[in-house]
Amino acid sequence: MNNNEVELLLVEDDPNDVELTLLALRKHKLANKIHVVRDGEEALDFVFSRGTYAHRSSNGPPKVILLDLKLPKVNGLEVLKAIKGDPRTRAVPVVVMTSSREQRDMVEGYRLGVNSYIQKPIDFSQFQTIIRDLGYYWLVVNQSPPPEAFPAK
């Protein structure tokens, strides 16, 4: 990835939420490269450059990861635990976006190191506004960790 590209990883299994998120991000031109993975196992393969994503080994991590909690194969909290538990990826901002209203999910997410926890609104325009504001903050306003924050693999 070149330094001018803004890469985002969207981990979401609901096709409607994927479509709404992509629509908002593209409408506001917040990311050059948006990768979508639909289960926790694929997310870990992407982040850790293994399996079908082994070719990513020379690329840096995404600028931010938008992570759903209710995922097939490996749930979102396990994905978060793996990302935040590895020194190579610990500094990558992870934003949980979930429909879960379970307080224990939020508590566990913060215990594991999530950078932000957002409950997905049901309303279409509210969802679009949240994605726009979230994308603007994490992809434009927030200062990303420098490359030395990510030890070589």
C-alpha positions as CSV (number, residue, x, y, z in Angstrom):
1,M,0.0,0.0,0.0
2,N,1.4,3.4,-0.9
3,N,1.4,6.2,1.7
4,N,-1.4,8.1,0.0
5,E,-3.8,5.2,0.1
6,V,-6.3,4.9,2.9
7,E,-7.0,1.2,3.5
8,L,-10.0,0.0,5.6
9,L,-11.0,-3.5,6.5
10,L,-14.8,-4.1,7.0
11,V,-15.6,-7.3,8.8
12,E,-19.3,-7.9,8.3
13,D,-21.5,-10.8,7.4
14,D,-24.8,-9.0,6.8
15,P,-25.0,-8.0,3.1
16,N,-27.3,-5.1,3.8
17,D,-24.9,-3.6,6.4
18,V,-22.0,-4.1,4.0
19,E,-23.8,-2.3,1.2
20,L,-24.9,0.6,3.5
21,T,-21.3,1.0,4.9
22,L,-19.7,1.0,1.5
23,L,-22.2,3.5,0.2
24,A,-21.5,5.9,3.0
25,L,-17.7,5.5,2.8
26,R,-17.6,6.0,-1.0
27,K,-20.1,8.8,-1.0
28,H,-17.9,10.8,1.3
29,K,-14.6,9.6,-0.3
30,L,-13.2,8.4,3.0
31,A,-11.1,5.4,1.8
32,N,-9.3,4.4,-1.3
33,K,-9.2,0.7,-0.6
34,I,-12.0,-1.0,1.2
35,H,-11.6,-4.7,1.8
36,V,-14.7,-6.7,2.9
37,V,-14.5,-10.0,4.7
38,R,-17.6,-11.9,5.8
39,D,-16.4,-14.0,8.7
40,G,-14.0,-14.0,11.6
41,E,-11.6,-16.6,10.1
42,E,-11.3,-14.6,6.9
43,A,-10.7,-11.4,8.9
44,L,-7.8,-13.1,10.8
45,D,-6.4,-14.4,7.5
46,F,-6.4,-10.9,6.1
47,V,-4.9,-9.2,9.1
48,F,-2.2,-11.8,9.6
49,S,-1.5,-12.3,5.8
50,R,-2.1,-16.0,5.8
51,G,-4.1,-18.4,3.6
52,T,-5.6,-16.6,0.5
53,Y,-4.2,-13.3,1.9
54,A,-0.6,-14.5,2.2
55,H,0.4,-12.1,-0.6
56,R,-0.3,-9.2,1.8
57,S,2.8,-9.8,3.8
58,S,4.7,-6.9,2.4
59,N,1.7,-4.5,2.9
60,G,1.1,-2.6,6.1
61,P,-2.0,-3.1,8.2
62,P,-5.3,-1.4,7.4
63,K,-5.7,2.2,8.8
64,V,-8.8,1.0,10.7
65,I,-10.8,-2.2,11.1
66,L,-14.6,-2.0,11.3
67,L,-15.6,-5.2,13.1
68,D,-19.0,-6.8,13.7
69,L,-19.3,-9.1,16.7
70,K,-21.8,-11.7,15.5
71,L,-19.7,-13.4,12.8
72,P,-19.6,-17.0,11.5
73,K,-16.6,-19.3,12.1
74,V,-14.8,-17.0,14.6
75,N,-16.8,-14.4,16.6
76,G,-15.8,-10.7,16.6
77,L,-14.5,-10.8,20.2
78,E,-12.1,-13.6,19.3
79,V,-11.0,-11.6,16.3
80,L,-10.4,-8.5,18.5
81,K,-8.5,-10.6,21.0
82,A,-6.2,-12.0,18.3
83,I,-5.6,-8.5,16.8
84,K,-4.9,-6.7,20.1
85,G,-3.0,-9.7,21.5
86,D,-0.3,-9.6,18.7
87,P,2.4,-7.0,18.8
88,R,2.3,-6.8,15.0
89,T,-1.3,-5.6,15.0
90,R,-1.9,-4.2,18.4
91,A,-1.7,-0.6,17.3
92,V,-4.3,-1.0,14.5
93,P,-7.5,0.9,15.5
94,V,-10.5,-1.5,15.8
95,V,-14.0,-0.1,15.9
96,V,-16.7,-2.6,16.9
97,M,-20.0,-1.9,15.1
98,T,-22.6,-4.3,16.3
99,S,-26.4,-4.7,16.8
100,S,-25.7,-6.4,20.1
101,R,-27.3,-4.7,23.0
102,E,-25.5,-6.9,25.5
103,Q,-23.5,-4.9,28.0
104,R,-21.2,-7.8,28.5
105,D,-20.1,-7.6,24.9
106,M,-19.2,-3.9,25.3
107,V,-17.4,-4.6,28.6
108,E,-15.5,-7.5,27.0
109,G,-14.7,-5.5,23.9
110,Y,-13.1,-2.7,25.9
111,R,-11.3,-5.2,28.1
112,L,-9.8,-6.7,25.0
113,G,-8.6,-3.3,23.7
114,V,-11.3,-2.1,21.3
115,N,-10.7,1.6,20.3
116,S,-14.4,2.4,19.9
117,Y,-17.7,0.5,20.3
118,I,-20.8,1.6,18.3
119,Q,-24.2,0.2,18.4
120,K,-25.7,0.1,14.8
121,P,-28.8,2.1,14.5
122,I,-31.8,0.7,12.8
123,D,-32.6,3.9,10.9
124,F,-31.0,4.2,7.5
125,S,-30.1,7.9,7.7
126,Q,-28.7,7.5,11.2
127,F,-26.6,4.5,10.0
128,Q,-25.2,6.6,7.1
129,T,-24.4,9.5,9.4
130,I,-22.6,7.3,11.9
131,I,-20.5,5.7,9.1
132,R,-19.7,9.1,7.7
133,D,-18.7,10.5,11.1
134,L,-16.8,7.4,12.0
135,G,-14.9,7.3,8.7
136,Y,-14.1,10.9,8.9
137,Y,-12.7,10.6,12.4
138,W,-10.7,7.4,12.0
139,L,-9.6,7.9,8.4
140,V,-9.0,11.7,8.2
141,V,-8.8,13.3,11.7
142,N,-7.1,10.6,13.8
143,Q,-3.3,10.3,13.6
144,S,-2.4,6.8,12.6
145,P,0.4,5.0,14.4
146,P,3.8,5.4,12.7
147,P,5.3,2.3,10.9
148,E,7.6,1.5,13.8
149,A,4.4,0.7,15.9
150,F,4.1,-2.4,13.8
151,P,7.0,-4.8,14.3
152,A,8.1,-6.8,11.3
153,K,6.3,-10.1,10.7
